[in-house]
Amino acid sequence: MIATAPPSRTAPGGATIPTKTRGCAARIVTFRLLVLVGCMATVGGCEKALFPANLPRTPYERYQQLHGLYRPSDEQNAYGGEQPALRDRLRPLEQY
């Protein structure tokens, strides 16, 4: 069996370009385009929040609001910032 060189094309300057190199370059360009499209999609993001803060997040929370048992999810801490009201929300309903 005789070994042959890979097929090639001639460039405008007379240099030869192997076919495998051209295929690899096309794959690299395609990959870069896909990465660019993916980055543009993630940077764009959403215009508004998926779950607005003023709507109930679960059916149970909505049930509590309708029956007057709603407990706020946040409270102010000693420094005036917001923190989750874990003790209040985990307290049994009978204590209200």
N, C-alpha and C positions, 0 to 999 in steps of 0.2 A: 504494500500500500504506500502510495506516495503522499507525503505531507504537502498540503497547499496552504498558501497564505490566505487570511480572511479577506473577503471581498472588500474593495475600497472604492471611493469616488475621488475625483480630482477637484481640488479647490481652485478658486480663481487665480491664485498665484502659481499654480502648477503643483502644489503640495497635495499629497494624498491624505484623505481622511478615512480611517477605518470605519466600517459600518457599525461595529459594536460601540464605538465611541459616540456616534450620532444617536444611537438608541439610548445610551446612558444619559446623554445630555437632555434628551427629550423627557426622560423620566424625572430628572432633577428639576426641570422647568415645571413639569406637571405637579410634582410634590410641593414646590415653592408656591405655586398658585393655590393649591389646596390649603396649605398652611395660612396663606394670606386671607383667603375667604373665611377660614375658621376664626382667625383673629378678628376680622371685621365683624363677624357675627357675635362674638363674645363681647367686644368693646361696645357695640351698639346697645346691648342690654334691653331692658324693658322700660317703657315710658312711665308706667305707674306701678305701685306696689301690687303684688299678686293677692295679698290678703290685707285689706285696709284695717287699721287699728280700731276703728269704731264699730266694726261688725263682730258678732260672736264667732268664735273660731270652731266651736264644736256644737253638736246638737244638745249636749248636756248643759253647756253654758247658756244656750238659748232657753232651755227648760228652766234653769235657775232664774233667769231674768223675768220670765213670764210669771213665775210663782213667788217673786219677791225675795229670793234667796241668793241673789247675785253677790259675789265678793269681788272686789277690785283685784286685778292681777298685779298691780304695782303699788308701791307705797314709797314715801319719802324716807330716806335714811337720815342719820344724824347730821350729815353734811349738806342736806338739801337736794341730793341727787335721787334719781329713781332707782329702785331695786325691786326684785320680785317679792311679792307678799306671800312667802311660802307658809309661814305659820298660820296666817289667816285662811289661806286656801286649803290647808290640810286639816284644819280644825273640823270636827264632826258637825253636821248641819244642826243637830239638836241644841248646840250651844248658842245658837243665834236667837 
